[in-house]
């Protein structure tokens, strides 16, 4: 079994003398609890020794996402966001090098939020403990660069599902591949990687379907143009829906089609859950069930993606989580 955690029942405790690291891990846990309700509920089903590592990975991804998208950051601009991501990568490469390199000074405008300094130690500890390949983090950062105007990688429209998958390779699949060594497998890691990537993509596509309106506000469309056009949907129709809060019947049909594709991704990822360490299967199965339930909420609302954000109520989340655990 590929389980590098040690499996201790008492939970993970950083080495003696690392009080600051413990505090930083708690900071990562607060980020996960505040911003990823579904994600955080699922992680509570993980063993205590794995939970902090998952929180560290989530906090890193969230912090980077805020660097790209949060206009409240001082000196926020596309140029500064690109420079900040370059600084993030340089900082991580320095922290993970052997021997350790001194982290470079950021260029003007590329200063990182204070949260990043608190996330790096737990992230580095997690990467070291679980031997997570650094390339998954570089792939993730490249995907984030695709969201920034002015970056050579920038893209805010996706003509085909294949093009969208190229984006999700970094924004979603890479996250699944980062998590896989933490979760542990009952087979060689490489055998479980395709399913882990597929589940990450399934989660991401659900987000895109739920957040169409918010993404339009940022001049982004994360749904493939060819699939939308097959049902008569173009950018003007999407803009009208965002302005009026109404979902045109053509868009309802397109969303039904894309939800079917999304559910197929979840189905394709299911066999991979059985490749995981038995102790973590209930948590991952719960995460999949809870996220897939967002698709049900979109359908139940009549595809009212512009009028409301599809949210699974807390009572329903707890019920679905219990059902997933009992079915594991």
Secondary structure as UniProt FT lines:
FT   TURN            4..5
FT   TURN            9..10
FT   TURN            16..17
FT   HELIX           19..35
FT   HELIX           37..43
FT   TURN            44..45
FT   HELIX           48..69
FT   TURN            71..72
FT   TURN            74..75
FT   HELIX           78..95
FT   TURN            108..109
FT   HELIX           114..130
FT   HELIX           135..145
FT   TURN            146..147
FT   TURN            149..150
FT   TURN            152..153
FT   HELIX           161..168
FT   HELIX           169..173
FT   HELIX           174..183
FT   HELIX           189..210
FT   HELIX           212..217
FT   TURN            218..219
FT   HELIX           225..229
FT   TURN            230..232
FT   HELIX           235..244
FT   HELIX           249..273
FT   TURN            274..275
FT   HELIX           278..300
FT   TURN            301..302
FT   TURN            305..307
FT   HELIX           314..326
//
